[in-house]
Amino acid sequence: VESLKDPDYAKEYLNAALEEDDYRVFLLALRHVATAFGIANIAEEAGLNRENIYKMLSPNGNPRISSLIGLLRAIGVRLKTETAEPTKTPHKKSNLKPKANRRPAVRV
């Protein structure tokens, strides 16, 4: 548990959990990290309710992205995306196509 207090170790631990096909593995890993930092400390730093943290990191948790990002920031890591190999599971094709030489718009 002590090693999970190191943001670099926590980052690697969480990234390994994200490699799993089940998002609940990531939530469990995030719960381990949050517990190592102290749920009460994380709740205060993230501006979240302690009980809500336990609920969102439970096996049936379904956290809002804003809560998840706040929790990650409180432990000193951030969520990033990267390109990946296509999955073997076919997905419905989207009509959306990226525009050449433009960054995607992010609206708040």
N, C-alpha and C positions, 0 to 999 in steps of 0.2 A: 504494500500500500504506500509506503514512503516514496518509492520511485515514481508513483503516479503524481506526486506533488511537483515534479519537474515538468514544466510545460513542453519541453522537447520530447521527453519520454511519453507524456500524455498524448501528444500529437501523433506519435508513431503508433501508440496503442489504439487510438481512435481510428486512425487510417487503416490499420489491420482489421478492425471491426467493420469498417465500411466495405471491405472487400467481400464480406459475406453476402449471400443473397437475401438474407432476412434482416430487415431494418431493426428488428428487436435486439439483435446482437449489438448494434451500435448504441441503442438506448441503454442496454445493460452496461456496456463499457463506459458510456458517459456517466452513468450512475456511479460506477466504481471510482471514476476520476473525481466526480463531485463529492463523493463521500471522503475521499482522501484529502481534499481541500477543506472539507467541512461544509455540509449543506447549509447551515445557518450563515456562514461567511459568504458562500456563493449566492445565496438568496439576497442578502443585503447588497452585495456588489452588483448583481444583475438587476436589482429592483424587482425581484419576483417574490412571491409568497412561498415559504418553505414547504408547506403542504402541497402546493401546486407542483413544485419540483419533484417531490416524491411521486405524485400522480402521473406527471408527464414522462417520468423515467421508469414507470412500471411496465411489466410485460405487455399490458394493454394500452400503454400510453400513446398519445397521438399529439405531440407538441406542436404548437403554432411555430412557424418559422421565426417570428420575432422573439419568442421565448427561447428557442433553441440557439439563436445567434447571441442573445444576451447571456445565456448560460456559458456558451463557448468563450465569449469575450472575458467573462469573469474568471475563467481558469487560464486565460492567456493564450488561447488558440483561436483560429478563425476557420470558417468553412470556405473551401475553394472548389472550383470545378476544373476539370481537364478533359481533353478528348480521350475517348476510349474506343476500343475495338467494338464493332457491332455485336450485339448479343445474338445468340442462336435462336432466341424466341422471336418470331415475326411480330412486328408492331404495325399498327395501322399507319399507312403513309399519311403524312401531313401535307397540306397544300402550301404551307409556309416555306419559303425558300429565302436563305440569307441574301441580302443585297451585296454585291461585290464592293470591296473596299470601304465598307461601312461597319461601324460597331453597332451591335444591337442596342436599341433604345431601352432604357430602364425607366419606368414611370413609377412615381411614388404617390 
